Every structure is written in structure tokens, then in C-alpha cells.
């Protein structure tokens, strides 16, 4: 069953409850209980990875933030800020069954037209891709690992 499948991320002790054969999880960022969908399962694991392994402060994480793109309302999955309020990381999460294709990169690139974030991540919980954006040179390049928060925050 894909819903609570193991991911290529560390396991976390989530507060999971079951009601009417549906599973729910407490989201500590939004401070509410959410229905666990495959994409939400990935998002919650990636959030914990950011907080516990990469030391991104909870208070600087925005989930499912709205944005306007070509007159349409969209939602970015995870947006991280530094202590100055500058956007430093944009993450697009997919369900584990969704193969990471060019379409996922196109989606996050469209969102980044609005956000203008220098670091992008795309994950389905099994595969993770990280891309550094150089706005001045109008280039991008993939990086092997996600930087820790301290490496992206102002000194």
C-alpha cells in the first residue's frame, strides 16, 4: 500500500490516527491534523528531514503557500525562508508512485518565476533532485545533496 510506504528518507515518529479506515497525521508546522495522502506522506517526511537532519527552523517553513501564476491560483508545497525573510528553498513533492519527469521540473520552474528562489528540490520520497539557480547568468545546475540551513543562511 502506497499510503504509508517506506521512503528514501529517515522514518519519523508521526502522530498517526485512524478513523473510518482513513489515516490522519498531525502536522506540526500547520498545527492541525491532516488526511494522509501519498503526497502528504512525502511532504511530511521531507519537512522532518529538513528540520531534524538539515536544521531548517520550523518557524521559517511555509507549507502550501499560495501564489498567482498567469492569473491562476497555485500552491507551492514547501517554501523556506532565511532569518532575513528571503526565500532560499522551494520544494515540490510528488506521491511515491509519480515518477520524477520533466513535467515536475517544469512545474517548479513555473512557480519559481514568481518566487525567484535560488535552490529548488523535487522529490517523490524515493528520489530527490536539487537544483541551484544562478539568476544573473540565467543558468542552473544540479547538486548532489541539499545544503544544511546554516550553509544557506546569512552570516
N, C-alpha and C positions, 0 to 999 in steps of 0.2 A: 504493500500500500504506500503510495507516494506521500500521503499526507504527513506522516511523522517519520519519514525515511531518514537514515543517517546521511549526513552531508560531509563534504570535504572541508569541514570547519570543526573546531572543538565542540564537544557536547556541552550543554549548559543546563543547570537545574531549573528549568522554567516552572512556573506555577501553572500547571495544566489541569483543567477540569473538564468533565464530560457531562453533557445534558442532551437528552434526546438523540443519542448516537452521534453527537457532534462534539468536537473538541474545541476548547477555548483556552486562551493563554493571556496572562496578564502582561501588558506592555508597560514596562517601567518608564519609558520616555513619555508616552501619551497619558499614562496613569489611568488606563482603562483595560477592561477585558475585551479581547477580540476573538472572533471566529478564526480558527487556524485554517487557512487555505494553503495550498502548496507554495505560493509566492510569499505569503506572510511568514511561513515557516523559514524560508530562506532569509527574508528581511530580518526577522528576529535573531537568527543565528549570526548574521553579518553584523548587526548592531552590537551584539555581545562581543564579537571578535574585535570590533573597533574599540569598544570600551575596555575590555579586560586585557587583550593582547597588545593592542596598538596604543592604548592610553588616551583615546579621544574622550574629552569630557562630555558627560551626558548632557550638560546644560547647553552645549554648542551643537547639538544634533537636532535637526528638524526632519520630521517624517511626513511624507506625502504632502509636501508643500505645494500650494497652487501656483500656477504660472499661466500667463496668456501667451499663446503662440499662434500667429496668424489669425487673431480674433477668436481662437478656441481656447477653452479652459482645459488645462492638462495638470497632471500631478507628478512631481518628481519623487522617487522613492525615498532616498536619503540625501540630505544636504548637510554638509559640515561646515562650520564657521571657525575662524580662529578667534583669539581673545579680543581682536580689534573689530570683530564683526564682519570680516572679509570672508567670502566664500572660498573654501580651499579644497573641497572634495565633493563630487557629485556621484552617487551610486545608483545604478539601475539594477533591480532584482527581477529575476525570472523564476518560474517554477522549475524544479529539477528536471522535469520531462521536456522542457523547452531548450532546444539546442541553441547555443550562442552563435548567432549568424550575423551577417552584415546588417540585417534589419534591426537588431538590438543596438549595434553601434550607431546606425543612422538615427534611431530614436533618441539616444542620449546626446548625440551631436546636435539634433534639433533643439532639445531642451537647453543645451549649452549655448545656443545662440542668445537665449535670454539670460542665463545665469553667468556665463563667462567665467567658468571655474577652471583653474589650471591643472586639476587632476581628476580623471574620470575612472570609474570602476564599473564593470559589468560582471554580474555573477548569476549563476543558477544554483549556487550552493555546492556544485560539483566542480565547476570550472570557474576561474576568476581571471579577469583581464584588467590590467591597469594601464592607463594611457596618460602621458604628460602632454600638456598643450603649451606651445610657445606662440602666444598671440602676436608678438612683434614680428617673428619670422614666418608666421602663418604656417606652422608645421606642427606635427605631433609625432610622438614616438612611444612605443610600448615599453613598459618597465616590468621587471620580473617580480617585484614584490611591492606591496603597499608600504609607503613610509610610515613610521611612527608619528604620532601627533607632534612630538617635540621637534621633529625634523622639519615640520611644515609651519610651526608657529613662530611668531616674531621673537627675536632675541632681545 
